[in-house]
């Protein structure tokens, strides 16, 4: 088993975990444990720690590729000017 720890404010932890878990199957072999800590003054806040235990398989360590649209600042020679849509 391997361990992955996500920590920070609740929203950041959820975003980090969702980005890591995207495309992975969360089954009975995955154990998720959570702790919440209250920090002390001068800035009291809540820190969330999410502990994820998962199998030692290669697909768990891979991060899915994020697809992005290509940005063309100037027309590419093989693209006709009529085919280009300008959006703002």
C-alpha positions, 0 to 999 in steps of 0.5 A: 500500500502507498500513502498520498496526503492532501492538506490545506483548507477544505476547498483546496483539499477537495480540488487536489484530491479530485485532480489526483483521483480523476480517471481512477477507480475508487474501490474497496482497496482504497482507504480514505481517512480524514482529519480536521485541525483547528489552528491557533490565533492570530489566524484561527482556521481549519486545516483538513488532512486527507490520507489516501491509502492505495495499491502499489500499482503503476496506474495509481501513480500516473496523473491524467493529462489535461487536454487544452485547446491550442492557441494560435496567435498568428495564422498557421500556413495550413489553416485558411483564414476563413476557418478561424473563429475569433473568440474573446 
